[in-house]
Amino acid sequence: MAGLFESFVILGAMRTGSNLLEANLNRIDGLTCHGEAFNPHFIGRVKSDQILGLTLDERDDDPDRLLAAIRTAPDALHGFRYFQDHDPRVLPEVVNDPLCAKIILSRNPLDSYLSLKIVRKTKQWQLKNIKRRLEETVEFDAAEFSDYVDALASYQTSLLNHLQRSGQTAFYINYDDLGDLEVLNGLARWLGVDGRLDALDDTLKPQNPSAAVTKVTNPDEMARAVSGMDRFALYRTPDLEPRRAPKLPKCIAAPTTPLLFLPIPGVLEPVIAQWLTRLDGCDEGALHDTTDAVESWMQTHPGHRKFTVLQHPIARAHSAFCDYVLAKDHEDYADIRHMLRNRFKLPIPGQLREKNYSKDQHHAAFAAFLTFLHHNLNGQTPIRVDAMWCSQSKVIEAMVPIALPDLILREDDLQTALPDLATSLGNANPLSIGIE
């Protein structure tokens, strides 16, 4: 293939129009896109079993083999779609390769967020026949949306910064550009192929083309939440997005005592939050979920103390295993649970019931989970490093530039350390903390 590039990657996210972009690219002579080639749960597409002769297991054992096959495949410029939750071993390889063309696909985050919530409810991920369209409304969750935007912005900004530092550029394309024939032909020209589109692919239909306020059950709450956000960070494409400071966890302050908890995600978070709310005889503590709110609290509480708590790594891993991997009420972990059971052979039943999962089974399953965790934290698996089991040091590193903890306590010391800390700040009747 003569041209500037040997392969290409579409760097996007769910519900940004990547299926439609791929459908149009595959109609251009000289281009072949292999779908979500590095999705942890399938290879390319849900029902496919191989790409360029390589199977799912072969890909997971050595993702570089599939990258090399895509790069050297004949008769066309080959590429694939890559999302943030795909195999993390792949991203550095493609970003560092100047001969891999980067196509960065973005969409208004509010639209992609609502679209994702709707399809998770309807289970209709693609629409080819408009008569079969399923319509649903969903509840807008301000905190969830804020986390969604922060994660998306952090990912997109890291891509931009890496391309800048390595002297590369990308082709930026927005969801709204996917209906512009000239833009897509401009992309083909940039990729260095001779083929062009005569018409757009009309196989896939927009699923939720109406205004955002019609898609939610609480439009007024959504309007208030979105109006309080930085609209430039919300709507800009990645190459113009402003830099963001490292993210703080949702911090919890005692109602009166100048004590602020910087939580590490895990089982201790709700226990310590409850202790703080009861510390001053109240039913509820103050929750601060933005950097500005935390900084404002620190300014208005001179002499404050900020603390975080470490849990023993094995205890934390066990909590994550029991409360997230095994628990059925965490839908976001269903795919991970399925993969751990079927691909990593964790001896856990498909449907967990009272009498089909013995203590011995649990011991064996947790031991297998620890083995998986070792590989996962070393970047050797296609599954994300989840916040519930990532290294606690990584969480603290993200806090430090904004709010350096004054104290880092251990779980085993909390029975005396927390009451003593409250006493030192003038609380005359500190409560004990209920940790067994």
N, C-alpha and C positions, 0 to 999 in steps of 0.2 A: 504494500500500500504506500504510494508516494504521497508525502505530505509532512506536516510538522509533527504529527502525533502518531503513536503506535496503538493507542487505545483511548477510551474515554470513560468517565464516571459521572453519573448524575447524583449530585449530593443534595438530597432533599429530606423530606419527612412525610409521614403519613398524612393523607388528605391535602396534599399540595398540588395534585394534578400530575403526579409522576407516571401513572398508568397512561394517561392521555398523551403525555410527551413521548413516552416510549412507543406508543402505537404509531405516532406520526414519524418518529425517527426510523422505525422499521419499514416504513413505506418509501424511504429515500434510498435510491440505489447507492451502494457503497457503505451503508451503515447497518449494523446488527446489534441490538440491545438484548441482553440475556436476562432481563428482569432483576429480581432481588437475589443476585448470585450468592450473597453471603448472609442471607437471613438465617438466624440460628435454627429456625424450625423447618425450613425446607430449602431447596436449591432452585433458584430461578423463579419458579411458580409453584403453587400449592400442589399440583398433581404431577409435576415433573420429577424424574428420578436421577437426572444427570445433566451436566452442561459440558459440551465438547469432550464427551467420553469420560468425564470424571464424576463419580458418585458423591452423595452427601457425606459419607464416612471418609472418603478420600480427601474431600475438601476440608473437612474438620481436622483431619490428621495433619494436613499441610496446605494451608490456604494459598501459599506462594505458587503451588502447582497450578491451581486454577487461574491465578493472576497471570502466570506465564502463558497458559493456554489461550487466554483471552487476548493477550498482547501479541501472540504469534499466529493467531488463527488467520487463515488465508481468505482471499476474495472480498474482504470488506474491512472496515474499521470497526472493531468489536468493543463493546462496553457493557456496563451494568448500572443498576440503581443501588445506591448505598444510603441507608438511614442511620441515625445516631445509635439505635439499639442493635445494629448488625455487628458481626464479628469485629471486635476492637483491634485485632491484630492486623486487619487489612488497611485501616485508615492511614497509618503512617506510611505504608508502602506506596499508596496511590498519591498521597499529598506530596511526598518527597520525590515523585517521579515526574520530571518536567515533560516527558513524552506521553504522559497520561493527561488528556484534556479534561479539565474540570468544568462541569456545567452545574452551576449553583441555582437550584430551583427554590423559590420562596413564595409565600402567600401571606396575606393579612392573617396574623396569628389568631384573631378573634374568629374569623371564618373557618380556619383549619381546626381550631379547638372545638367549635360547635359541631362541625361536620364529623369529627372523631367521636364526640359523645353520641351523636345521632346514630351513626353506623354501628356503634357498640350496642345500641339499644335495638336497632332493627335487624342487625346481622347481615345487612345488604351492603356489601363492600363495593360492588360495581353495578351499574345499571346500563343494560343494552336495550331493553324494551320499556319505554316510558309508561306503558300500561301496567307494568309490574312495580312501579315505584311505591315504596313504603314511606309514609309520612309520619313523623313523630316530633313532639316538642320535648325539650330537656330542661333541666334546672341549671341555671348558671351558678357556678360556685366561684366566688371572687378569689378566695385563697388558692384554689386549685388552678384557676386561670393565671394568677400571678406566678405560681411555681412553673407552669407550663411556659410562659413567656420568658422567665428567667433562664430556664434550661435551654430553650431554643436560641435565645440571644447569646448565651455563653458559648454554645456550640458554633453558631454562625460567626461570631467574632473571633473565635480561636482559629477557624478556617481562614478567615480574612488575614489575620495577623501572620499566620504561617506562610501564606502565599506571598505576602509583602516581604517577609524576612528572607524568603528563598528566591525572590526576584521573579515570581510567576504571576500570572493573572488568570482569571476565569471568565466564562461567559455567563453573565447573570441574566436570569430569565424569571419573570413573575408569572403566577397563575393566570393573570389577566392577559398575558402575552400569548397564551397557548391557542387562542383563537385568531391570531394574526399570522397569515400565511407568509408574509414578507419576513417577519421575525424568525420563523422556523427555517425559512430558506437562508436567512442570514446566518443562522446557527450552522447549517450544513456547509456554507461557504467558509465559516471560521474553522470548522473541523477539517477542511481541506478535501472534501469529496466533491465530485462533479454532479451528483444527483440532486434533483430539486423536486419539491412537491407541486403538483398541479392543483390539488385540492386537499383540504383537511380531512383527516379521518373522522367519520361521524358514527363510528360503532359505539363508543362510550358516550353516555348522556350525563349532563350535570344532574346530581341527585338532590341538591338543596339550593336552588338558585335564588330563593327569596331573601328578603332583608333579614338581618340578624335578629331584629326585635320580634320577628314572627316565629322564630325557631325555639324560643325559650318561654318557660312558664312564668318567669319573673323579670320581664323586660326593664322595669324601673330600677330594680337592684343592679342589673347589668349595666344600665346607663350610668348609674352613680359610680360603680366600680371602675368602669373604663374611663370615665371623665377625670378620675383622680390619678390616672396613669400618665406617664410621659408619652404623648401621642406620637412623637417622632420615633421613639424606640419601638412603639407598637406597630407602626405602619411602614417604616423604612425597609428597603431591601438591605441585604447583609453588608454590601460594600459601603454603605453610608451609616450604618448603625453606630450610635455612640458607644464608647467603652463603658463597661460596667465594673463596679468594684466587686471584690469577692463576696459571695453570698453568706449572710448570717443565717443561723437557724432561727426558728421562731422562739424568741427569748421570752422568759416568764419572770415577772417581778413580783415580790411580795407586795400586798396592798399598801403597807405603811413602812415597814422595815426596809432600808435602802439596800436590798439584796436582789441581785439579778442572776438568773440561771441561764447559762448558755448550753442547751441540751445537745447531747450526741444521740442520734436516733437509736431507739432501743427500748427495752422493757423498763428501764429506770425512769425514763422521761415522764410518764404519767404519775408515778409514785412521788417523785420529787415535786412535780407541779402541784399535786394535791397538798403536800406538806407546806409549800409556800403559801397557798391560798388560805390555809387554816392558821398560819403563823400569827396573824394579827386579828384572829377571831372573825374572819370574813368567809364568805362562801365562794369567792372568786378572786383570782389574782389578775394582774394586768398582763395581757399578751401583746408583745411587740413583734410584728412580723415584717417590718421594713427597717432599713438602715437608718433612715431619718428618725423614726420613732425611737430607736434604741439610743441614738445620739442625743435626742431631746431629753430622754429619761435620765441619762447620765449627767447632763448639764443641770437638771433640776434636782438632782439628788447628790449633793456633795458628800464626800466621805463614803460613797457606795462601795460595795464589793461585788465583783463578778466572779462566778465560779462555774466550773463544769465538773462532770463526774465520769471516771473511767470504770468500766466493768471488766472483769476478767474475760479475756478473749474467748475462752471455751464457754463460759456462761453466756456471753453475748451471742456466740454462734448458736448455742442451744436455744436461746430465746427466739432468734431469727428463724431457726428450723421449725420450732413448734408453733410460733405465733403467725408465721407468714407462709412458709413452704407447706406445712401440713394443714393449716387452717383454711377452710373453704370460703370464709367470708372476705378474703382478700382476692378479688377477681384479677387484679393486676399480676398476681403470681401464679395464675392457673397454667399459663404456658410454660413457665419455669418449672413448676411441679411436674407437668407432663414430660418435659424433656429430661429432668433428673430421673424420673422413673423409667422412661423408655430408652434413653440414650446413655445415661450414666448408671443405669441399673440399680438405683436406690430401691431397696426392698420395701416399698410402701404400697399399700393397696390403692387401686384406682378410686374407690369410694371408702373413705375412712369411717368405720363404725366401731361401736364399743367392743365387740367381740372378735373383730377380724384383724386386730393389731396388738400383738402381745408386747410385753416389756422387752423380751429378748429381740423381737423384731425391731423395736424402737432403738435399742442399743446398736444393732447392726446398721440400721438406716442412718443414724446420726454419725457413726464412724465413717460410712461411705460419704456422707455430706461433708465431713471434715476433709476428706481426701479431695473431693470436688473443690472445696473452698481454697485449698492450697493451690490448686491449678488455676482457679479463677482469679485469685489475687495476683498470680504471676503472669496473667495475660495469656493463658494457654487454653482458654475455652471461648466458644462463641457467645456465651451468656454474659450479660452486663454485670459489672461489679456494683451490686445494689447498695444503697445507703444503709440498709439494715445490717449488712455484714462487712462493709468496707473497713479498712484500718481506721481505728479511732484517731490515730495521729493525723490522717488526711483531713478529717473533719476539723480538728483543731487548727491545722495549717490554714484552712479557709476562714476561720474566725479571726485569726491574729491581726491581719491588716486593719480590721475595723474595730474589734473589741477584744483586746488581749485579756484572757482570764487572769484574775488576781490569784485564784487558787484552782489547782487541779486536784480534786479529791478522788479517793478510791472508794468503791462500793463498800468494802469491808469496814471502812472508817466512818461511815455516815452516821451511825447511831450516836457517836459523841461529837464528830466534827461539825455537823450542821447545827445542833443546839448551841455549841460553843461559838460558832460563827454568828448566830443570831444574837447571843448574849453580848458579844463584843461590839455589836452595832446598836446596843441600847434596848434590846427586847428583854423585858423582865421575866417573861414566862415562856421560854422556848419549848416547843413541843418535841417529843421524840418522833422519830420517823419509822413508819411501819414497814420495814424490810426484813423479811425472814432470812 
